[in-house]
Amino acid sequence: MSIPGSDVDDRFSRWIAGLEARHLSELTFREVSRALRALSSAYVERRATLDRGAALSGAGKRAAFALFYAPLHFLLTAHIVRHLPGACEPLVTLVDLGCGTGASSAAWATQVSGTRRIVAIDRHPWAIVEAAATYRAFNLHATTQRADIVTAKLPPGGAAILAAFALNEMEDAARDRVLDTLIDRARRGDRMLIVEPVAGFVARWWNRWRDVVERAGGRADEWRVRVELPAIVAKLDRAAGLRHREITGRSLWIKGKSRES
Ligand SMILES: C[S@@+](CC[C@H](N)C(=O)[O-])C[C@H]1O[C@@H](n2cnc3c(N)ncnc32)[C@H](O)[C@@H]1O
């Protein structure tokens, strides 16, 4: 693993060990790796069903998400925020839209000294419970909210807003409403980070969003990161035939104008 600071390394290892213990207590490794294959094909081939919550339907897919994709999202997001100028400056409130198991916001918060609070929002009840467990594992103070990203009441300004691997699950009109909100918040000083896969199904809306973000003073990046995968992630990767030799992703980032106090 390549997260600087032994404390973060320790917390990351403990988080992975806890995930493994919990999710492999009720399902066998074979069941989880089979579910991972189904989940990965749902991400790649059946995007249209995701806005109806298909990705997290069933215990196997949920375990596969928590044990496989969430650690990858953690590692990628930690790498991204370390490399984006201004992303690791102290922040008071981190809002995570579509938090899932909380991996990406936990990753960002662990790279910043003194994040006081995470506000984690997801519509899926399992995700909310799982996210709370993740934040506990990292000793992060967080409140969770079961709500839709479009209609959720966000904390007042002076925040960093993250949406990682979530917006691609939304319908176009709903996603565009979120973009309007995020750009408006960034213009008023909030930091904004969107992370998505480099896959073709994202490209359909990405370039237009990139143009809007760049006009608002932000930037777009693509990432390709070689990391040593945690043992359970590498084992699932092999068993499901996915071959993640490197983690890839793309991001849209606006640093915001004012700093929080
Ligand atoms: C692929 S997961 C990503 C989770 C997490 N952000 C990460 O980086 O690992 C997508 C999450 O977005 C949530 N989601 C998708 N559309 C949503 C919406 N309209 N409102 C709230 N949550 C949503 C799903 O329930 C799921 O937990």
The ligand as an ORCA input file, in Angstrom:
! r2SCAN-3c Opt
* xyz 0 1
  C     -20.658      2.477     -6.844
  S     -21.230      3.025     -5.292
  C     -19.899      4.128     -4.857
  C     -19.817      4.368     -3.403
  C     -18.707      5.246     -2.886
  N     -18.907      6.641     -3.247
  C     -17.334      4.790     -3.290
  O     -16.587      5.588     -3.853
  O     -16.995      3.636     -3.039
  C     -22.540      4.151     -5.703
  C     -23.382      4.558     -4.511
  O     -24.193      5.650     -4.908
  C     -25.468      5.482     -4.340
  N     -26.422      6.241     -5.162
  C     -26.623      6.145     -6.505
  N     -27.578      7.023     -6.894
  C     -27.980      7.674     -5.777
  C     -28.941      8.707     -5.525
  N     -29.674      9.222     -6.511
  N     -29.087      9.148     -4.253
  C     -28.352      8.615     -3.237
  N     -27.435      7.652     -3.409
  C     -27.244      7.181     -4.661
  C     -25.714      3.991     -4.373
  O     -26.709      3.603     -3.433
  C     -24.319      3.458     -4.038
  O     -24.161      3.263     -2.654
*
